[in-house]
Amino acid sequence: MKNLLLLSFLIFSGCSVTHAPIAEYRITPKLDKSTLNAKMCRDKSLKVAQVFSSSSLMSKKMKYAQDDYKEFSFSESEWAVSPNKVITKELVKSLRDTQLFSNVTSFKSRSRSDLILETSVEDFMQYFSTNNEKSYVNVVMSMTLIDAKSSKSIKTKTFIKRIDAKSINAYGGVTALNNAFEIVLTENREWLESVCK
């Protein structure tokens, strides 16, 4: 009987698999709600197009790169919301706060607009050195302001930001990505303000 109980215990305990909890991270840039002074676009509406990005940024899987060539996924960390969705949402929010335009809508809106902002995310990732002693993030985003009626490009600019991570893990990468993205959003506001002068 004791052998039977021991055997049952071993079978059932062997079936229970324990997994490390997955930490979910968010991109949450913090920007001032400062109104910008340029007035040339105040009577124009702006639609923020869905961000163009690689398929990896449309997923909740959190990727990192090593030596610029190798790409891996963190096993115990992931995005709460895919970066592609967050970048689009934060662009809309950031530009609404400036009051540069009469109104700012997302690509989901059925309303017509005077201008369209297209954004291509060329890099949004954490990088590790070969020996994993250092880590940094790269954020590279190209933006084009388009006249909706003629479909002609008005202005294009590429924003590049590299920031060292303070810790060699996913948390350090997310913090650095947040900081880099905040800077890009601020520079994007300044660029659009100069276009609207």
C-alpha positions in Angstrom: 0.0 0.0 0.0 2.9 2.4 0.9 4.5 1.6 -2.5 1.2 2.4 -4.3 0.9 5.8 -2.4 4.5 6.6 -3.2 4.0 5.8 -6.8 0.9 7.9 -7.1 2.6 10.8 -5.4 5.5 10.6 -7.9 3.3 10.4 -10.9 1.1 13.4 -9.9 4.0 15.5 -8.8 5.8 14.8 -12.0 2.8 16.1 -14.0 2.8 19.5 -12.4 5.0 21.8 -14.4 6.2 25.0 -12.9 6.9 28.0 -15.1 8.6 31.2 -14.2 6.2 34.1 -14.2 6.3 36.3 -17.3 6.8 40.0 -16.5 4.8 42.3 -18.8 6.3 45.7 -19.7 4.7 48.8 -21.2 6.0 51.7 -23.2 4.7 54.8 -21.3 6.4 58.0 -22.4 5.8 61.0 -20.2 5.5 64.3 -22.1 4.5 67.8 -21.1 1.1 69.0 -22.4 2.7 72.2 -23.7 0.9 74.1 -26.5 3.3 75.0 -29.3 3.3 78.5 -30.8 3.3 77.8 -34.6 -0.1 78.9 -36.1 0.1 77.9 -39.8 -1.4 74.4 -39.2 -4.1 75.5 -36.7 -6.8 75.3 -39.3 -5.7 71.9 -40.6 -6.6 68.4 -39.4 -4.0 65.7 -39.1 -4.5 61.9 -39.3 -1.8 59.7 -37.9 -1.4 56.7 -40.1 -0.8 53.2 -38.6 2.9 52.9 -38.0 4.9 50.8 -40.4 7.2 48.3 -38.7 8.7 44.9 -38.8 6.4 42.0 -37.8 8.4 41.5 -34.6 7.1 44.9 -33.3 3.6 43.8 -34.0 4.0 41.0 -31.5 4.0 40.9 -27.7 7.3 38.9 -27.8 10.1 41.0 -26.5 13.2 40.7 -28.7 16.8 41.7 -28.2 19.9 41.6 -30.4 23.5 40.6 -29.9 26.4 41.7 -32.1 23.9 43.4 -34.6 23.3 40.1 -36.3 21.7 37.6 -33.8 18.2 38.1 -32.6 16.6 36.4 -29.6 13.4 36.6 -27.5 13.4 37.1 -23.7 12.0 34.0 -22.1 10.5 35.6 -19.0 9.5 39.0 -20.3 7.0 40.3 -22.9 5.2 43.4 -24.0 1.8 44.1 -22.4 0.8 45.7 -25.7 2.7 45.4 -29.0 5.2 48.3 -29.6 3.5 49.0 -33.0 0.2 49.8 -31.4 1.7 51.8 -28.5 3.8 53.9 -30.8 0.8 54.8 -33.0 -1.3 55.6 -29.9 1.4 57.7 -28.3 2.0 59.7 -31.5 -1.7 60.7 -31.6 -1.7 61.6 -27.9 1.5 63.6 -28.2 0.3 65.6 -31.1 -3.1 66.3 -29.7 -1.5 67.8 -26.6 0.4 70.4 -28.7 -2.7 71.9 -30.3 -0.7 72.5 -33.5 -3.6 71.2 -35.6 -7.3 71.8 -35.5 -7.7 68.1 -34.6 -5.6 65.0 -34.6 -7.2 61.6 -35.3 -5.9 58.0 -35.6 -6.0 55.9 -38.8 -9.1 54.2 -37.4 -11.1 57.4 -37.9 -13.4 57.6 -40.9 -13.1 61.4 -41.0 -11.1 63.1 -43.8 -8.0 65.1 -42.9 -5.9 67.8 -44.6 -2.6 66.2 -43.6 -1.4 62.6 -42.9 1.6 61.7 -40.8 3.3 58.4 -41.9 5.8 56.8 -39.6 8.2 54.0 -40.3 9.9 52.4 -37.3 13.2 51.1 -38.5 14.6 50.1 -35.1 13.2 49.8 -31.7 15.3 47.3 -29.8 17.7 46.5 -27.0 21.2 45.4 -28.0 23.8 43.4 -25.9 27.5 43.3 -26.3 29.1 39.9 -27.1 30.1 39.3 -23.5 26.8 40.7 -22.2 28.6 43.3 -20.1 26.9 46.3 -21.8 23.5 47.0 -23.2 21.9 49.9 -25.2 18.8 50.6 -27.1 18.3 52.1 -30.6 15.2 53.9 -31.7 15.1 55.0 -35.3 11.9 56.4 -36.8 11.3 58.1 -40.1 8.3 60.4 -40.4 6.7 62.0 -43.5 4.1 64.7 -43.5 1.8 64.3 -46.5 -0.8 66.5 -48.1 -3.9 64.3 -48.1 -5.5 65.9 -51.2 -2.5 65.6 -53.5 -0.8 62.7 -51.7 2.5 64.7 -52.1 5.1 64.6 -49.4 5.6 68.0 -47.6 8.5 67.1 -45.4 10.4 64.0 -44.2 12.7 63.5 -41.2 14.5 60.6 -39.6 14.9 60.6 -35.8 17.7 58.5 -34.3 18.3 58.0 -30.6 20.7 55.6 -28.9 20.7 55.3 -25.1 22.7 53.0 -22.8 20.7 50.8 -20.5 21.3 51.2 -16.8 20.9 47.5 -16.1 21.7 44.5 -18.2 18.2 43.0 -18.4 14.7 43.5 -19.9 13.8 46.1 -17.4 16.9 48.2 -18.2 16.0 47.9 -21.9 12.4 49.0 -21.4 13.4 52.0 -19.3 16.0 53.1 -22.0 13.4 52.5 -24.8 10.9 54.7 -22.9 13.5 57.5 -22.5 14.6 57.3 -26.2 11.0 57.3 -27.4 10.2 60.3 -25.2 13.1 62.2 -26.9 11.9 61.2 -30.4 8.3 62.3 -29.6 9.7 65.7 -28.4 11.9 66.1 -31.4 8.9 65.2 -33.7 6.8 67.9 -32.1 9.6 70.4 -32.6 10.0 69.4 -36.2 6.3 69.7 -36.9 6.3 73.1 -35.2 9.1 74.2 -37.6 7.1 72.9 -40.6 4.0 74.8 -39.4 5.8 78.2 -39.0 
